[in-house]
Amino acid sequence: MENNQNKVGVLLANLGTPEAPTAKAVKAFLGEFLHDKRVVDMTRWLWCPLLHGIILPVRSPKVAKLYESVWMEEGSPLMVYSKRQQAALEAKLNMPVELGMTYGSPSLKSGVEALTARGCEKILVFPLYPQYSRTTTAAIFDKLAKSLKQQPALPEFRFINHYYSEEDYIEALAQSVEAHWEQNGKPDMLVCSYHGIPKRYADNGDPYASHCEGTTSKLAARLNTDVPVKMTFQSRFGREEWLQPYTDKTLEVLPSEGIERLDIITPAFSVDCLETLEEIAEQNRDAFMEAGGKEYNYIPCLNDAPAHIEMMCHLVERHTKGW
């Protein structure tokens, strides 16, 4: 057991990823993900036959091919960058840091077990979602509670709810944009694309949309530029209305409005993954260029950039103060 005088550890939590870019692995991952009532709240007797009879058999092979197109030598981008964050954060904080995924491996439970094995009696759960949503942050809380139901003794927990307006987070985003502009010049517009959720969830009290608006407005204020900054929502699924404006539909009309050079950033994602590297960097680029755009640049997620790790350290230090 390592020296850990305050007996405090950090559980970095993210969504998760298939273990391989295969239909079988993707089916297992999507099955767990789309079974979560926080994500899809349809009546189970309606949803489950649809999920297992149509969605998983049809989508899994297609999604597996998309994963294959972005898979890195070390594995899934989400896992590769998450592990780099974990290692960098642990080195900087000098306290135990483990990974736990809401779906797939390593699980939230295994992350807690690894921390307790390292002597941690107090655990800060750090969801890597800047903007809170019932579909992401709350899903971590539910899954963690459920996974520990049979534990005879529990560590003490603290939970980071969100950090969408943290000064260090906005600064890290702004630095990534400014570094890109310094190298490539300024665009006609900067689009902030956030993962969408059903509009109904927001209407029923999920603060995600307002958090996204907060991040966008603070980033625009910090950049203090004549480049217009626009907010959109990506990755919608199913037929019901999701938060708008939709990223893909927006990019299809921007060239007709005189926007020929476009930069796009994804502030809801703490690490690059399928939704950023394939959907935004590839699919949406094609849509914009086919509509008449001249130049399209995807600005990567913060990943393990020094400014991002510094921000994470400050958050951990503040949330564990006095513990």
Secondary structure, DSSP 8 states (H G I E B T S, - for coil): ----TT-EEEEEEE----SSSSHHHHHHHHHHHHH-TTT--S-HHHHHHHIIIIIHHHHHHHHHHHHHHH-BTTB-HHHHHHHHHHHHHHHHHTS-EEEEESSSSSBHHHHHHHHHHTT-SEEEEEES-SS--TTTHHHHHHHHHHHTTT-SS--EEEE----TT-HHHHHHHHHHHHHHHHHH---SEEEEEEE--BHHHHHTT--HHHHHHHHHHHHHHHH--SS-EEEEEE---SSS-BSSSBHHHHHHHGGGGT--EEEEE-TT-SS--HIIIIIIIIIIHHHHHHTT-SEEEEE---TT-HHHHHHHHHHHHHHTTT-
